[in-house]
Amino acid sequence: MNAIDTILDEIIRREGGYVNHPADRGGPTNFGITAQTLGAWRKLGRPATAAEVKALTEPEARAIYRQQYLTDPGFEAITDAALLRLIVDSAVHSGPKRAVQWLQTALGVAADGVIGPKTRAALAQADPRALYAKVLGQRLRHLGRLITNDPKQSAFAAGWMNRMAEFVEGMV
């Protein structure tokens, strides 16, 4: 099994199966895939229905994750396995553009949300452990702001902190 398959296994485990929590701004999800994401992936011209989300298969969820949360954002440029794991999970949890911006901020390059030549060059020269710590810090602050700005999101705080604890423990 390669690193990408392992990352996808972890995401599927963290995200779980079908959920339609009233406080989740993404609406119904399955394997963490939202109705909006599934509708766009299938080119439906609309968000998927709850029934369509519920019927999503794990192989299709993995294909979506691989394409939209790894290949399309350009995360193959990340050669450090731990940093790649963190960045892909960040993309899944908070959106690919935001994950790229966190990486770019950690690298000290313009945070435009696109991995281009300047980001790749900075990434090749950077210390992956330092980047990991900086991105994780940004991610934790972001989750805190989500809860502060929308107290209904506190329903997810324990799960989010458990998720983040895996990445804190992965630093050692």
C-alpha atoms as a printed R data frame, in Angstrom:
    type eleno elety resid chain resno       x      y       z
1   ATOM     1    CA   MET     A     1   0.000  0.000   0.000
2   ATOM     2    CA   ASN     A     2   1.381  3.422  -0.886
3   ATOM     3    CA   ALA     A     3   1.326  6.648   1.156
4   ATOM     4    CA   ILE     A     4  -1.677  8.040  -0.730
5   ATOM     5    CA   ASP     A     5  -3.774  4.938  -0.057
6   ATOM     6    CA   THR     A     6  -2.824  5.144   3.625
7   ATOM     7    CA   ILE     A     7  -3.849  8.817   3.750
8   ATOM     8    CA   LEU     A     8  -7.173  7.982   2.081
9   ATOM     9    CA   ASP     A     9  -7.727  5.111   4.545
10  ATOM    10    CA   GLU     A    10  -7.187  7.539   7.429
11  ATOM    11    CA   ILE     A    11  -9.569 10.120   5.970
12  ATOM    12    CA   ILE     A    12 -12.300  7.531   5.406
13  ATOM    13    CA   ARG     A    13 -11.828  6.320   8.999
14  ATOM    14    CA   ARG     A    14 -11.958  9.871  10.418
15  ATOM    15    CA   GLU     A    15 -14.939 10.956   8.340
16  ATOM    16    CA   GLY     A    16 -17.018  7.815   8.867
17  ATOM    17    CA   GLY     A    17 -20.165  6.949   6.976
18  ATOM    18    CA   TYR     A    18 -23.371  8.813   6.307
19  ATOM    19    CA   VAL     A    19 -24.147 11.753   8.606
20  ATOM    20    CA   ASN     A    20 -26.750 14.490   8.341
21  ATOM    21    CA   HIS     A    21 -26.123 16.598  11.461
22  ATOM    22    CA   PRO     A    22 -28.340 19.683  11.719
23  ATOM    23    CA   ALA     A    23 -25.401 21.916  12.761
24  ATOM    24    CA   ASP     A    24 -23.171 20.789   9.875
25  ATOM    25    CA   ARG     A    25 -23.070 23.629   7.369
26  ATOM    26    CA   GLY     A    26 -22.091 21.115   4.668
27  ATOM    27    CA   GLY     A    27 -25.401 19.300   5.006
28  ATOM    28    CA   PRO     A    28 -25.492 15.534   4.534
29  ATOM    29    CA   THR     A    29 -22.126 13.847   4.098
30  ATOM    30    CA   ASN     A    30 -20.932 10.335   3.426
31  ATOM    31    CA   PHE     A    31 -17.280  9.417   3.976
32  ATOM    32    CA   GLY     A    32 -16.939 13.192   4.498
33  ATOM    33    CA   ILE     A    33 -18.116 14.004   0.967
34  ATOM    34    CA   THR     A    34 -20.721 16.796   0.994
35  ATOM    35    CA   ALA     A    35 -23.792 17.093  -1.218
36  ATOM    36    CA   GLN     A    36 -22.164 20.080  -2.951
37  ATOM    37    CA   THR     A    37 -18.940 18.184  -3.676
38  ATOM    38    CA   LEU     A    38 -20.761 15.086  -4.904
39  ATOM    39    CA   GLY     A    39 -23.070 17.126  -7.146
40  ATOM    40    CA   ALA     A    40 -20.091 18.918  -8.704
41  ATOM    41    CA   TRP     A    41 -18.137 15.655  -9.109
42  ATOM    42    CA   ARG     A    42 -21.042 14.003 -10.895
43  ATOM    43    CA   LYS     A    43 -21.708 17.184 -12.924
44  ATOM    44    CA   LEU     A    44 -25.330 17.263 -11.760
45  ATOM    45    CA   GLY     A    45 -25.625 21.036 -11.953
46  ATOM    46    CA   ARG     A    46 -26.925 21.002  -8.367
47  ATOM    47    CA   PRO     A    47 -25.942 19.625  -4.983
48  ATOM    48    CA   ALA     A    48 -26.594 15.909  -4.647
49  ATOM    49    CA   THR     A    49 -29.712 14.919  -2.741
50  ATOM    50    CA   ALA     A    50 -29.442 13.360   0.693
51  ATOM    51    CA   ALA     A    51 -30.356 10.005  -0.892
52  ATOM    52    CA   GLU     A    52 -27.586 10.390  -3.499
53  ATOM    53    CA   VAL     A    53 -25.093 11.237  -0.758
54  ATOM    54    CA   LYS     A    54 -26.230  8.270   1.319
55  ATOM    55    CA   ALA     A    55 -25.755  5.944  -1.685
56  ATOM    56    CA   LEU     A    56 -22.174  7.149  -2.329
57  ATOM    57    CA   THR     A    57 -19.766  4.223  -2.379
58  ATOM    58    CA   GLU     A    58 -16.364  4.203  -0.727
59  ATOM    59    CA   PRO     A    59 -14.532  3.687  -4.069
60  ATOM    60    CA   GLU     A    60 -16.212  6.790  -5.509
61  ATOM    61    CA   ALA     A    61 -15.411  8.776  -2.331
62  ATOM    62    CA   ARG     A    62 -11.754  7.720  -2.666
63  ATOM    63    CA   ALA     A    63 -11.727  8.805  -6.320
64  ATOM    64    CA   ILE     A    64 -13.138 12.206  -5.348
65  ATOM    65    CA   TYR     A    65 -10.569 12.619  -2.586
66  ATOM    66    CA   ARG     A    66  -7.689 11.579  -4.831
67  ATOM    67    CA   GLN     A    67  -8.679 13.946  -7.653
68  ATOM    68    CA   GLN     A    68 -10.068 16.981  -5.831
69  ATOM    69    CA   TYR     A    69  -8.059 16.934  -2.619
70  ATOM    70    CA   LEU     A    70  -4.704 15.667  -3.836
71  ATOM    71    CA   THR     A    71  -4.124 15.846  -7.605
72  ATOM    72    CA   ASP     A    72  -6.026 19.032  -8.519
73  ATOM    73    CA   PRO     A    73  -4.455 21.190  -5.765
74  ATOM    74    CA   GLY     A    74  -0.960 19.928  -6.698
75  ATOM    75    CA   PHE     A    75  -0.158 18.232  -3.410
76  ATOM    76    CA   GLU     A    76   2.056 15.675  -5.189
77  ATOM    77    CA   ALA     A    77   4.750 18.374  -4.873
78  ATOM    78    CA   ILE     A    78   4.895 17.560  -1.145
79  ATOM    79    CA   THR     A    79   7.441 14.776  -0.721
80  ATOM    80    CA   ASP     A    80   7.423 14.539   3.086
81  ATOM    81    CA   ALA     A    81   4.859 11.879   4.071
82  ATOM    82    CA   ALA     A    82   3.818 13.476   7.375
83  ATOM    83    CA   LEU     A    83   3.387 16.928   5.837
84  ATOM    84    CA   LEU     A    84   1.440 15.455   2.908
85  ATOM    85    CA   ARG     A    85  -0.848 13.621   5.340
86  ATOM    86    CA   LEU     A    86  -1.529 16.858   7.244
87  ATOM    87    CA   ILE     A    87  -2.086 18.973   4.131
88  ATOM    88    CA   VAL     A    88  -4.453 16.497   2.459
89  ATOM    89    CA   ASP     A    89  -6.470 16.112   5.666
90  ATOM    90    CA   SER     A    90  -6.544 19.914   5.991
91  ATOM    91    CA   ALA     A    91  -7.889 20.141   2.436
92  ATOM    92    CA   VAL     A    92 -10.584 17.585   3.181
93  ATOM    93    CA   HIS     A    93 -11.579 19.266   6.429
94  ATOM    94    CA   SER     A    94 -11.307 22.943   5.450
95  ATOM    95    CA   GLY     A    95 -11.061 23.068   1.658
96  ATOM    96    CA   PRO     A    96  -8.104 22.649  -0.715
97  ATOM    97    CA   LYS     A    97  -7.594 26.377  -1.285
98  ATOM    98    CA   ARG     A    98  -7.374 27.086   2.447
99  ATOM    99    CA   ALA     A    99  -4.927 24.177   2.912
100 ATOM   100    CA   VAL     A   100  -2.711 25.584   0.152
101 ATOM   101    CA   GLN     A   101  -2.895 29.041   1.731
102 ATOM   102    CA   TRP     A   102  -1.839 27.640   5.108
103 ATOM   103    CA   LEU     A   103   1.100 25.906   3.437
104 ATOM   104    CA   GLN     A   104   2.040 29.080   1.564
105 ATOM   105    CA   THR     A   105   1.829 31.184   4.733
106 ATOM   106    CA   ALA     A   106   4.093 28.677   6.490
107 ATOM   107    CA   LEU     A   107   6.505 28.903   3.546
108 ATOM   108    CA   GLY     A   108   6.477 32.713   3.568
109 ATOM   109    CA   VAL     A   109   5.240 33.027  -0.033
110 ATOM   110    CA   ALA     A   110   2.145 34.797  -1.363
111 ATOM   111    CA   ALA     A   111  -0.896 32.906  -0.091
112 ATOM   112    CA   ASP     A   112  -2.879 32.833  -3.331
113 ATOM   113    CA   GLY     A   113  -4.173 29.280  -2.847
114 ATOM   114    CA   VAL     A   114  -2.399 27.911  -5.935
115 ATOM   115    CA   ILE     A   115   0.701 25.713  -5.838
116 ATOM   116    CA   GLY     A   116   2.815 27.268  -8.560
117 ATOM   117    CA   PRO     A   117   6.552 27.531  -9.261
118 ATOM   118    CA   LYS     A   118   7.296 29.862  -6.314
119 ATOM   119    CA   THR     A   119   5.467 27.635  -3.840
120 ATOM   120    CA   ARG     A   120   7.190 24.521  -5.252
121 ATOM   121    CA   ALA     A   121  10.621 26.176  -5.048
122 ATOM   122    CA   ALA     A   122  10.032 27.291  -1.450
123 ATOM   123    CA   LEU     A   123   8.712 23.838  -0.560
124 ATOM   124    CA   ALA     A   124  11.835 22.157  -1.955
125 ATOM   125    CA   GLN     A   125  14.021 24.295   0.332
126 ATOM   126    CA   ALA     A   126  11.888 24.179   3.495
127 ATOM   127    CA   ASP     A   127  12.166 22.062   6.628
128 ATOM   128    CA   PRO     A   128   9.091 19.781   6.501
129 ATOM   129    CA   ARG     A   129   8.873 19.530  10.309
130 ATOM   130    CA   ALA     A   130   8.790 23.313  10.685
131 ATOM   131    CA   LEU     A   131   6.124 23.562   7.971
132 ATOM   132    CA   TYR     A   132   4.102 20.824   9.663
133 ATOM   133    CA   ALA     A   133   4.101 22.702  12.980
134 ATOM   134    CA   LYS     A   134   3.186 26.024  11.341
135 ATOM   135    CA   VAL     A   135   0.353 24.548   9.257
136 ATOM   136    CA   LEU     A   136  -1.007 22.640  12.244
137 ATOM   137    CA   GLY     A   137  -0.981 25.837  14.300
138 ATOM   138    CA   GLN     A   138  -2.925 27.698  11.614
139 ATOM   139    CA   ARG     A   139  -5.396 24.859  11.409
140 ATOM   140    CA   LEU     A   140  -5.982 24.822  15.161
141 ATOM   141    CA   ARG     A   141  -6.510 28.586  15.238
142 ATOM   142    CA   HIS     A   142  -8.965 28.290  12.337
143 ATOM   143    CA   LEU     A   143 -11.043 25.691  14.185
144 ATOM   144    CA   GLY     A   144 -11.085 27.878  17.293
145 ATOM   145    CA   ARG     A   145 -12.320 30.826  15.221
146 ATOM   146    CA   LEU     A   146 -15.056 28.670  13.665
147 ATOM   147    CA   ILE     A   147 -16.398 27.820  17.108
148 ATOM   148    CA   THR     A   148 -16.054 31.392  18.372
149 ATOM   149    CA   ASN     A   149 -17.781 32.868  15.322
150 ATOM   150    CA   ASP     A   150 -20.552 30.256  15.220
151 ATOM   151    CA   PRO     A   151 -21.178 28.635  18.624
152 ATOM   152    CA   LYS     A   152 -23.365 25.964  16.971
153 ATOM   153    CA   GLN     A   153 -20.104 24.545  15.590
154 ATOM   154    CA   SER     A   154 -19.096 23.633  19.157
155 ATOM   155    CA   ALA     A   155 -21.117 20.452  18.574
156 ATOM   156    CA   PHE     A   156 -18.076 19.299  16.566
157 ATOM   157    CA   ALA     A   157 -15.329 20.568  18.901
158 ATOM   158    CA   ALA     A   158 -14.525 17.250  20.569
159 ATOM   159    CA   GLY     A   159 -14.323 15.428  17.241
160 ATOM   160    CA   TRP     A   160 -12.189 18.177  15.719
161 ATOM   161    CA   MET     A   161  -9.824 18.129  18.684
162 ATOM   162    CA   ASN     A   162  -9.530 14.338  18.492
163 ATOM   163    CA   ARG     A   163  -8.667 14.724  14.815
164 ATOM   164    CA   MET     A   164  -6.091 17.419  15.594
165 ATOM   165    CA   ALA     A   165  -4.609 15.319  18.419
166 ATOM   166    CA   GLU     A   166  -3.675 12.666  15.842
167 ATOM   167    CA   PHE     A   167  -1.610 15.286  14.026
168 ATOM   168    CA   VAL     A   168  -0.039 16.662  17.213
169 ATOM   169    CA   GLU     A   169   0.955 13.109  18.151
170 ATOM   170    CA   GLY     A   170   2.291 12.634  14.616
171 ATOM   171    CA   MET     A   171   4.840 15.408  15.186
172 ATOM   172    CA   VAL     A   172   7.007 13.331  17.512
